Amino acid sequence: MQQSSASASPRSPFVFDLRELGRRPGLAREYRRSVPAPADLGLDLIGVPDGAPLDLDLRLESVTEGVLVTGTVAGPLIGQCGRCLDPVSDEFVVDVCELFAYPDSLTDETTEQDEVHRVDGERLDVEPVVRDVVVLALPWTPLCEPDCAGLCPTCGQRLDDLPAGHTHEQLDPRWAALARFAEPDQGPAESPADSPPAPR
């Protein structure tokens, strides 16, 4: 659900004071900030470490309908390969382009509450936008290598670390009961009492 900046803390590094920008259409300001990543910024297998530095390079422009936020967000990623579960680390850069609508503007009146972000008061909180663009850009199945072969389903070792042609002998369970008949029958060992008498 889209969020407004009404409850935004002025101390949050994701919050911008719109009094610095002004409301006349065409006014713009550029901001470059390094901010700590919020918690839970990612997916199950990959995401931004909590508190890791996010580089915000944003332009806030006053337009008729509100404030247009454009720019980029960059930062580190850590996670696990979706095939072999080895650690994965990377960096990302994603684009931001989001309109925060003014109250009582045409955009505000013609859109549902969860369709667009809204300006409320003199502060603008970009954290929800940053969270959306970063999470949507993450791969559902991160890979350590594009051609990672994954794990051996039998022994669980990385196939890329095993010799070519690595296999395990698999016995069809339907034939398992017959396998013992293929083994040579040694029979019980004979005792001396059971041995035939030696010829005289």
C-alpha positions as a Python dict, from the first residue, in 0.01 Angstrom:
ca = {
    (1, 'M'): (0, 0, 0),
    (2, 'Q'): (126, 345, -90),
    (3, 'Q'): (216, 568, 201),
    (4, 'S'): (205, 942, 251),
    (5, 'S'): (468, 1142, 435),
    (6, 'A'): (226, 1253, 709),
    (7, 'S'): (381, 1027, 970),
    (8, 'A'): (737, 1061, 845),
    (9, 'S'): (992, 1141, 1110),
    (10, 'P'): (1185, 1458, 1025),
    (11, 'R'): (1496, 1285, 1158),
    (12, 'S'): (1474, 999, 906),
    (13, 'P'): (1742, 1029, 634),
    (14, 'F'): (1475, 926, 382),
    (15, 'V'): (1269, 1238, 457),
    (16, 'F'): (1306, 1562, 258),
    (17, 'D'): (1183, 1903, 372),
    (18, 'L'): (968, 2044, 92),
    (19, 'R'): (1008, 2398, 223),
    (20, 'E'): (1356, 2386, 68),
    (21, 'L'): (1195, 2314, -271),
    (22, 'G'): (895, 2545, -291),
    (23, 'R'): (570, 2480, -477),
    (24, 'R'): (613, 2681, -795),
    (25, 'P'): (615, 2438, -1090),
    (26, 'G'): (960, 2405, -1242),
    (27, 'L'): (1155, 2447, -918),
    (28, 'A'): (1393, 2159, -855),
    (29, 'R'): (1663, 2050, -614),
    (30, 'E'): (1912, 1766, -630),
    (31, 'Y'): (2016, 1558, -331),
    (32, 'R'): (2292, 1305, -277),
    (33, 'R'): (2276, 1111, 48),
    (34, 'S'): (2420, 791, 192),
    (35, 'V'): (2158, 641, 422),
    (36, 'P'): (2144, 315, 621),
    (37, 'A'): (1928, 49, 462),
    (38, 'P'): (1602, -21, 645),
    (39, 'A'): (1538, -368, 787),
    (40, 'D'): (1397, -647, 569),
    (41, 'L'): (1486, -482, 239),
    (42, 'G'): (1489, -787, 15),
    (43, 'L'): (1351, -1131, -66),
    (44, 'D'): (1400, -1472, 94),
    (45, 'L'): (1728, -1551, -85),
    (46, 'I'): (1879, -1207, -143),
    (47, 'G'): (1857, -855, -9),
    (48, 'V'): (2034, -549, 124),
    (49, 'P'): (2201, -606, 464),
    (50, 'D'): (2033, -415, 745),
    (51, 'G'): (2211, -82, 793),
    (52, 'A'): (2425, -114, 479),
    (53, 'P'): (2484, 217, 302),
    (54, 'L'): (2235, 309, 30),
    (55, 'D'): (2342, 587, -205),
    (56, 'L'): (2050, 812, -296),
    (57, 'D'): (2101, 1038, -598),
    (58, 'L'): (1764, 1208, -633),
    (59, 'R'): (1609, 1508, -801),
    (60, 'L'): (1294, 1660, -652),
    (61, 'E'): (1097, 1874, -894),
    (62, 'S'): (784, 2074, -817),
    (63, 'V'): (516, 2011, -1080),
    (64, 'T'): (154, 2115, -1106),
    (65, 'E'): (21, 1795, -952),
    (66, 'G'): (283, 1747, -680),
    (67, 'V'): (651, 1659, -647),
    (68, 'L'): (823, 1440, -905),
    (69, 'V'): (1109, 1232, -762),
    (70, 'T'): (1362, 1092, -1010),
    (71, 'G'): (1713, 951, -980),
    (72, 'T'): (1888, 635, -869),
    (73, 'V'): (1942, 420, -563),
    (74, 'A'): (2256, 206, -531),
    (75, 'G'): (2385, -34, -270),
    (76, 'P'): (2520, -382, -185),
    (77, 'L'): (2340, -716, -197),
    (78, 'I'): (2410, -1042, -16),
    (79, 'G'): (2228, -1373, -28),
    (80, 'Q'): (2242, -1734, -139),
    (81, 'C'): (2254, -1895, -479),
    (82, 'G'): (1913, -2037, -561),
    (83, 'R'): (2068, -2356, -703),
    (84, 'C'): (2369, -2446, -490),
    (85, 'L'): (2309, -2225, -180),
    (86, 'D'): (2661, -2079, -195),
    (87, 'P'): (2697, -1718, -73),
    (88, 'V'): (2619, -1451, -332),
    (89, 'S'): (2725, -1086, -319),
    (90, 'D'): (2660, -812, -571),
    (91, 'E'): (2583, -444, -611),
    (92, 'F'): (2277, -283, -765),
    (93, 'V'): (2168, 46, -917),
    (94, 'V'): (1796, 105, -976),
    (95, 'D'): (1607, 398, -1123),
    (96, 'V'): (1347, 599, -935),
    (97, 'C'): (1060, 786, -1098),
    (98, 'E'): (764, 859, -871),
    (99, 'L'): (506, 1134, -839),
    (100, 'F'): (394, 1244, -493),
    (101, 'A'): (57, 1409, -547),
    (102, 'Y'): (-53, 1729, -371),
    (103, 'P'): (-378, 1710, -171),
    (104, 'D'): (-682, 1819, -376),
    (105, 'S'): (-486, 1799, -701),
    (106, 'L'): (-645, 1635, -1004),
    (107, 'T'): (-418, 1332, -953),
    (108, 'D'): (-525, 1309, -590),
    (109, 'E'): (-892, 1325, -682),
    (110, 'T'): (-879, 1075, -969),
    (111, 'T'): (-665, 799, -817),
    (112, 'E'): (-726, 543, -546),
    (113, 'Q'): (-542, 572, -216),
    (114, 'D'): (-302, 290, -300),
    (115, 'E'): (-229, 399, -659),
    (116, 'V'): (3, 692, -594),
    (117, 'H'): (211, 841, -316),
    (118, 'R'): (84, 1167, -172),
    (119, 'V'): (237, 1480, -23),
    (120, 'D'): (106, 1558, 322),
    (121, 'G'): (247, 1848, 513),
    (122, 'E'): (595, 1983, 444),
    (123, 'R'): (783, 1653, 442),
    (124, 'L'): (828, 1389, 177),
    (125, 'D'): (932, 1036, 277),
    (126, 'V'): (1098, 840, -5),
    (127, 'E'): (1158, 522, 197),
    (128, 'P'): (845, 343, 60),
    (129, 'V'): (955, 429, -295),
    (130, 'V'): (1309, 309, -232),
    (131, 'R'): (1178, -14, -83),
    (132, 'D'): (948, -75, -381),
    (133, 'V'): (1204, -14, -655),
    (134, 'V'): (1478, -218, -485),
    (135, 'V'): (1263, -521, -405),
    (136, 'L'): (1105, -526, -751),
    (137, 'A'): (1452, -523, -911),
    (138, 'L'): (1581, -824, -716),
    (139, 'P'): (1603, -1167, -883),
    (140, 'W'): (1368, -1433, -748),
    (141, 'T'): (1643, -1693, -804),
    (142, 'P'): (1987, -1535, -754),
    (143, 'L'): (2276, -1734, -900),
    (144, 'C'): (2644, -1750, -807),
    (145, 'E'): (2719, -1812, -1176),
    (146, 'P'): (2481, -1794, -1473),
    (147, 'D'): (2546, -2162, -1552),
    (148, 'C'): (2552, -2293, -1194),
    (149, 'A'): (2460, -2663, -1210),
    (150, 'G'): (2322, -2676, -857),
    (151, 'L'): (2353, -2964, -611),
    (152, 'C'): (2367, -3339, -665),
    (153, 'P'): (2023, -3464, -554),
    (154, 'T'): (2181, -3777, -402),
    (155, 'C'): (2488, -3659, -210),
    (156, 'G'): (2409, -3287, -187),
    (157, 'Q'): (2750, -3168, -315),
    (158, 'R'): (2792, -2891, -572),
    (159, 'L'): (2790, -3049, -916),
    (160, 'D'): (3041, -2790, -1041),
    (161, 'D'): (3293, -2920, -784),
    (162, 'L'): (3249, -3288, -879),
    (163, 'P'): (3413, -3480, -1165),
    (164, 'A'): (3239, -3482, -1500),
    (165, 'G'): (2991, -3764, -1527),
    (166, 'H'): (2938, -3783, -1150),
    (167, 'T'): (2658, -4034, -1082),
    (168, 'H'): (2527, -4260, -811),
    (169, 'E'): (2414, -4617, -875),
    (170, 'Q'): (2040, -4616, -844),
    (171, 'L'): (1854, -4942, -793),
    (172, 'D'): (1494, -4947, -900),
    (173, 'P'): (1301, -5016, -577),
    (174, 'R'): (1079, -5261, -769),
    (175, 'W'): (1383, -5484, -821),
    (176, 'A'): (1539, -5436, -476),
    (177, 'A'): (1384, -5758, -339),
    (178, 'L'): (1535, -5961, -624),
    (179, 'A'): (1883, -5815, -586),
    (180, 'R'): (1980, -6065, -314),
    (181, 'F'): (1919, -6356, -551),
    (182, 'A'): (2191, -6227, -778),
    (183, 'E'): (2450, -6269, -504),
    (184, 'P'): (2634, -6607, -493),
    (185, 'D'): (2498, -6838, -224),
    (186, 'Q'): (2782, -6923, 10),
    (187, 'G'): (2574, -7159, 223),
    (188, 'P'): (2654, -7249, 587),
    (189, 'A'): (3006, -7356, 670),
    (190, 'E'): (3047, -7735, 722),
    (191, 'S'): (3156, -7861, 1060),
    (192, 'P'): (3400, -8157, 1093),
    (193, 'A'): (3116, -8379, 1217),
    (194, 'D'): (2926, -8324, 895),
    (195, 'S'): (3221, -8420, 673),
    (196, 'P'): (3204, -8763, 505),
    (197, 'P'): (3447, -9024, 644),
    (198, 'A'): (3779, -9053, 469),
    (199, 'P'): (3824, -9374, 262),
    (200, 'R'): (4040, -9648, 420),
}
